[in-house]
């Protein structure tokens, strides 16, 4: 179970996806969010994604991985989502700056 606070609409990736059966256009919307609460024990076991592994990566590592993924899937405009991470960087940096100012 995770709770988040939406920070900003980052835009969308939209593109033509060729398919041997039917070509189509796909649009994916992206929103920058800040994690408020994370409790993996409260994940709904009936959710098909409940067994997924969640990894937290630094933005520069994630950008590189997404760019490599985009190369592997040359005909999938949505395979390289690195642009969205780049658009989220100002929000990520602001969140970390606020977090580092807090005294625990």
C-alpha positions in Angstrom: 0.0 0.0 0.0 1.3 3.4 -0.9 -0.1 6.9 -0.5 1.1 9.8 -2.7 0.7 13.5 -3.1 0.4 14.7 -6.7 2.9 17.5 -7.5 2.6 18.3 -11.2 1.3 17.0 -14.5 4.4 16.3 -16.6 2.7 15.8 -19.9 2.4 12.8 -22.1 4.2 10.5 -24.5 2.2 9.9 -27.6 3.1 7.9 -30.7 2.2 5.5 -33.4 2.7 1.8 -32.6 3.0 -0.5 -35.6 1.5 -3.9 -35.1 1.1 -6.7 -37.7 -2.6 -7.0 -36.8 -3.6 -3.4 -36.3 -1.6 -0.2 -36.0 -2.7 2.2 -33.3 -1.7 5.4 -31.5 -1.0 5.3 -27.8 -0.9 8.2 -25.3 0.3 7.8 -21.7 -0.1 10.6 -19.2 2.5 11.2 -16.5 2.2 12.9 -13.1 5.0 13.7 -10.7 4.1 12.4 -7.2 5.7 12.5 -3.8 5.6 9.3 -1.7 3.7 10.0 1.6 3.5 6.5 3.0 4.7 3.0 1.9 3.8 -0.2 3.6 4.4 -3.3 1.5 2.7 -5.6 4.0 -0.6 -3.9 3.2 -0.5 -4.7 -0.5 -3.7 -6.3 -1.7 -2.8 -10.0 -2.3 -5.7 -10.2 -4.9 -4.0 -7.5 -7.0 -2.1 -9.1 -9.9 0.7 -6.6 -9.3 1.0 -7.5 -5.6 4.0 -9.7 -6.2 5.8 -7.1 -8.3 9.2 -5.9 -7.1 9.4 -2.2 -6.5 12.9 -0.6 -6.9 13.8 2.9 -6.0 16.5 4.2 -8.4 18.3 7.5 -8.7 17.1 9.6 -11.6 20.3 9.4 -13.6 20.4 5.6 -13.3 16.7 5.4 -14.3 17.2 7.7 -17.3 20.0 5.5 -18.6 18.0 2.3 -18.1 15.0 3.7 -19.9 17.1 4.9 -22.8 18.6 1.4 -23.2 15.1 0.0 -23.1 14.0 2.4 -25.9 16.9 1.1 -28.0 15.8 -2.6 -27.6 12.2 -1.8 -28.6 12.9 0.5 -31.6 9.3 0.6 -32.8 7.8 1.5 -29.5 7.6 5.2 -28.8 6.5 4.4 -25.2 9.5 2.2 -24.4 11.9 5.1 -23.6 10.2 7.1 -20.9 13.4 8.9 -19.9 12.0 12.2 -21.0 9.4 12.0 -18.2 12.1 11.5 -15.6 13.9 14.5 -17.0 10.8 16.6 -16.7 10.3 15.4 -13.1 13.9 16.3 -12.0 13.0 19.8 -10.7 10.3 18.3 -8.5 12.6 15.5 -7.3 15.3 18.0 -6.5 12.9 20.3 -4.7 11.5 17.3 -2.6 15.0 16.2 -1.6 16.0 19.8 -0.7 12.9 20.1 1.6 13.6 16.7 3.1 17.2 17.5 3.9 16.2 20.7 5.6 14.0 18.8 8.1 15.4 18.0 11.5 14.6 14.6 12.9 
